[in-house]
Amino acid sequence: MIEACVDRSRAVGYARLDLWTDSQLAAARRLYERAGFKRRETKRERHFGQDIGSETWSLDL
C-alpha cells in the first residue's frame, strides 16, 4: 500500500510525502523507513487525552 501511494504521488507530480505516526508504533516506523521515509521531527504531544511521542516522516519524491 505504501508503494502504491508513493507511485501515485509521483504520477500526479507531488514533490514530497509527509506522514505522522505515534512513536510507539515500531512496526509502522520500520515500514516507513524501509520505504525510504526519513524521520523529520519527534515531539511530545497530547492526543486523545494521553501524552504520546509524535513523529513526522517525509519522503522526497
NUDREN-878245 format. One line per 10 residues: number of its first residue (from 1); for each residue x negated, y negated, z negated of N, C-alpha, C. Coordinates in Angstrom, 1 decimal. Each point is the difference from the previous one (the first is absolute). Layout:
BEGIN
NUM) X/Y/Z/X/Y/Z/X/Y/Z  ...
This chain:
BEGIN
1) -0.8/1.2/0.0/0.8/-1.2/0.0/-0.9/-1.3/0.0  -1.1/0.1/-0.7/-0.9/-1.2/-0.1/-0.5/-0.2/1.4  -0.4/1.0/0.7/-0.6/-0.1/1.4/1.1/-0.6/0.9  1.2/0.4/-0.1/1.1/-0.5/0.9/0.2/-1.5/-0.3  -0.1/-0.4/-1.2/0.2/-1.5/-0.4/-1.2/-0.8/0.6  -1.2/0.6/-0.2/-1.2/-0.7/0.5/0.1/-0.1/1.6  0.3/1.1/0.6/0.1/0.0/1.5/1.1/-1.0/0.5  1.1/0.0/-0.6/1.1/-1.0/0.4/-0.4/-1.4/-0.3  -0.7/-0.3/-1.1/-0.4/-1.3/-0.3/-1.0/-0.5/1.0  -0.9/0.8/0.4/-1.0/-0.4/1.0/0.7/-0.2/1.4
11) 1.0/0.8/0.3/0.7/-0.1/1.3/0.8/-1.3/0.1  0.5/-0.5/-1.1/0.8/-1.2/0.0/-0.9/-1.3/-0.3  -1.3/0.2/-0.2/-0.9/-1.1/-0.1/-0.4/-0.5/-1.4  0.4/0.7/-1.0/-0.4/-0.4/-1.3/-1.5/0.0/-0.2  -0.6/-0.9/-0.8/-1.4/-0.1/-0.2/-0.4/0.8/-1.3  0.9/0.1/-0.9/-0.3/0.6/-1.3/1.2/0.6/-0.6  -0.1/1.1/-0.7/1.0/0.6/-0.9/-0.4/-0.2/-1.4  1.0/-0.4/-0.9/-0.2/-0.1/-1.4/1.0/0.9/-0.7  -0.4/0.6/-1.1/0.9/0.8/-0.7/-0.3/-0.2/-1.5  1.0/0.3/-0.8/-0.1/-0.1/-1.5/0.3/1.4/-0.6
21) -0.8/0.3/-1.1/0.3/1.3/-0.7/-0.3/-0.2/-1.4  0.5/0.9/-0.8/-0.3/0.1/-1.5/-1.4/0.6/-0.1  -0.8/-0.5/-0.8/-1.4/0.6/-0.1/0.0/1.4/-0.6  1.1/0.4/-0.6/0.1/1.4/-0.6/0.3/1.1/1.1  0.4/-0.5/1.2/0.3/1.0/1.0/-1.2/0.4/0.8  -0.8/0.9/-0.6/-1.3/0.4/0.6/0.1/0.7/1.3  1.0/0.8/0.2/0.2/0.7/1.3/0.3/-1.0/1.1  0.8/-1.0/-0.3/0.3/-1.0/1.0/-1.2/-0.8/0.4  -0.8/-0.4/-1.1/-1.2/-0.7/0.3/-1.0/0.7/0.8  -0.1/1.4/-0.2/-0.9/0.8/0.9/0.5/0.0/1.4
31) 1.3/0.1/0.2/0.5/0.0/1.4/-0.3/-1.3/0.7  0.2/-1.1/-0.7/-0.3/-1.4/0.6/-1.5/-0.1/0.3  -0.9/0.5/-0.9/-1.4/-0.1/0.2/-0.4/0.8/1.2  0.5/1.2/0.1/-0.3/0.9/1.2/0.5/-0.6/1.3  1.0/-0.8/0.0/0.6/-0.6/1.2/-0.8/-1.3/0.3  -1.0/-0.3/-0.8/-0.8/-1.2/0.3/0.3/-1.3/-0.7  1.1/0.1/-0.9/0.3/-1.2/-0.7/-1.1/-0.3/-1.1  -0.2/-1.3/-0.3/-0.9/-0.4/-1.0/0.8/-0.7/-1.1  -0.4/0.3/-1.3/0.7/-0.7/-1.1/-0.5/-1.5/0.0  1.0/-0.9/0.1/-0.3/-1.4/0.1/0.1/-0.7/-1.4
41) 1.0/0.5/-0.8/0.3/-0.7/-1.2/0.5/1.0/-1.1  -0.4/-0.2/-1.2/0.5/0.8/-1.1/0.4/-0.9/-1.1  1.2/0.1/-0.6/0.3/-0.9/-1.1/1.1/0.7/-0.8  0.2/-0.5/-1.3/1.0/0.5/-0.8/1.3/-0.8/0.2  1.1/0.6/0.1/1.3/-0.7/0.2/1.1/0.7/-0.8  1.0/-0.7/-0.2/1.2/0.6/-0.7/1.1/0.3/1.1  0.3/1.3/0.1/1.1/0.4/0.9/0.9/1.0/-0.7  1.3/-0.2/0.3/0.9/1.0/-0.6/-0.1/0.1/-1.5  -0.4/-1.1/-0.7/-0.1/-0.1/-1.4/-1.3/0.7/-0.6  -1.0/0.3/0.9/-1.2/0.6/-0.4/-1.2/-0.7/0.6
51) -1.1/0.0/-0.8/-1.3/-0.5/0.6/-0.6/1.1/0.8  -0.4/-0.4/1.2/-0.6/1.0/0.9/-1.2/-0.6/0.7  -0.8/0.9/0.6/-1.1/-0.4/0.8/0.5/-0.2/1.4  -0.1/-1.1/0.6/0.5/-0.3/1.3/-1.2/-0.1/1.0  0.1/0.7/1.1/-1.1/0.0/1.0/0.6/-0.4/1.3  -0.8/-0.9/0.7/0.3/-0.3/1.4/-1.1/0.6/0.9  0.4/0.7/1.0/-0.9/0.6/0.9/0.3/-0.6/1.4  -1.1/-0.1/0.8/0.1/-0.6/1.4/-0.7/0.9/1.0  0.5/-0.1/1.2/-0.7/0.7/1.1/0.0/-1.0/1.2  -1.2/-0.4/0.4/-0.1/-0.9/1.2/0.2/0.9/1.2
61) 0.9/-0.5/0.9/0.3/0.8/1.2/-0.8/-0.5/1.2
